[in-house]
Amino acid sequence: MSVFDRIASHYDSPKQLELAQIILNELENSLGETNEKTLLDYGCGTGLIGLPLADRFEKVTLIDPSKEMITIVEQKVESMALKNTKAMIDHFSKEHIPEITADIIIVSLVLLHIPDTKEILEALYQVLNPKGYLLIVDFDTNEKARHEKVHSGFDQNKLKAMLETIGYQSIQSNTFYHGEELFMRQDASMFVLRAEK
Ligand SMILES: C[S@@+](CC[C@H](N)C(=O)[O-])C[C@H]1O[C@@H](n2cnc3c(N)ncnc32)[C@H](O)[C@@H]1O
């Protein structure tokens, strides 16, 4: 059982719900018209980001490698009676990219947990439709937040340079929130980055 399987049943804490609302408010600024678009929420966790947005998309796919997280998403999809939304247990790699496409991909608080940043950004590029875009939400670099399995946040400029080498275009980012004890019990800031195919 992975660490995310273990935390799934108590992931939706008041603090996490508050953080998700802050992220959703910021993402709403970047989304524009989405009625005829498809959304992939990659690393969806319990669906705190993808599910509240589901009504404004034609079709939504939520993907996470944690079986327990996806079980919770499926229960929420049923209780919210979302007909356009499906959840899948999966994760992408160089060798494995499922037959799926999306106009918009959201990767919220996930990149920090994936060891090979470039590999996952390349895989997501393949899944994006032409003119589609990726929205990354993550923490700015914070050397005090150290863990062997987690990136200590990201330098927005380095991430942009990496995305450009893959082929992403019109890349923009900004820090939108500073909070206390936000990231491994350290004060931290979050950024949103938008990159088009
Ligand atoms: C901190 S949670 C974020 C959940 C959700 N995106 C949110 O903002 O509330 C991180 C999630 O990333 C998932 N994850 C970990 N490694 C992953 C990978 N290689 N590919 C996709 N998701 C992954 C975990 O299972 C977990 O559900």
The ligand as a MOL file (V3000), in Angstrom:
LIG
                    3D

  0  0  0     0  0            999 V3000
M  V30 BEGIN CTAB
M  V30 COUNTS 27 29 0 0 0
M  V30 BEGIN ATOM
M  V30 1 C -0.8190 15.9730 -2.7660 0
M  V30 2 S -1.8710 14.9060 -3.6900 0 CHG=1
M  V30 3 C -2.6890 16.0950 -4.7530 0
M  V30 4 C -4.0750 15.6740 -5.1290 0
M  V30 5 C -4.8700 16.6740 -5.9540 0
M  V30 6 N -4.2600 16.9070 -7.2450 0
M  V30 7 C -5.0900 17.9600 -5.2040 0
M  V30 8 O -4.5880 19.0200 -5.6250 0
M  V30 9 O -5.8130 17.9260 -4.1840 0 CHG=-1
M  V30 10 C -0.7310 14.1170 -4.7840 0
M  V30 11 C -1.3320 13.0140 -5.6270 0
M  V30 12 O -0.3940 12.6380 -6.6430 0
M  V30 13 C -0.5200 11.2660 -6.8710 0
M  V30 14 N 0.7040 10.7580 -7.5300 0
M  V30 15 C 1.8540 10.3430 -6.9660 0
M  V30 16 N 2.7210 9.9230 -7.9260 0
M  V30 17 C 2.0840 10.0830 -9.1140 0
M  V30 18 C 2.4390 9.8200 -10.4690 0
M  V30 19 N 3.6360 9.3300 -10.8050 0
M  V30 20 N 1.5250 10.0970 -11.4270 0
M  V30 21 C 0.3100 10.6180 -11.0950 0
M  V30 22 N -0.0730 10.8960 -9.8410 0
M  V30 23 C 0.8060 10.6250 -8.8550 0
M  V30 24 C -0.7650 10.6740 -5.4930 0
M  V30 25 O -1.3360 9.3810 -5.5460 0
M  V30 26 C -1.6730 11.7370 -4.8710 0
M  V30 27 O -3.0290 11.4120 -5.0110 0
M  V30 END ATOM
M  V30 BEGIN BOND
M  V30 1 1 1 2
M  V30 2 1 2 3
M  V30 3 1 2 10
M  V30 4 1 3 4
M  V30 5 1 4 5
M  V30 6 1 5 6
M  V30 7 1 5 7
M  V30 8 2 7 8
M  V30 9 1 7 9
M  V30 10 1 10 11
M  V30 11 1 11 12
M  V30 12 1 11 26
M  V30 13 1 12 13
M  V30 14 1 13 14
M  V30 15 1 13 24
M  V30 16 1 14 15
M  V30 17 1 14 23
M  V30 18 2 15 16
M  V30 19 1 16 17
M  V30 20 1 17 18
M  V30 21 2 17 23
M  V30 22 1 18 19
M  V30 23 2 18 20
M  V30 24 1 20 21
M  V30 25 2 21 22
M  V30 26 1 22 23
M  V30 27 1 24 25
M  V30 28 1 24 26
M  V30 29 1 26 27
M  V30 END BOND
M  V30 END CTAB
M  END
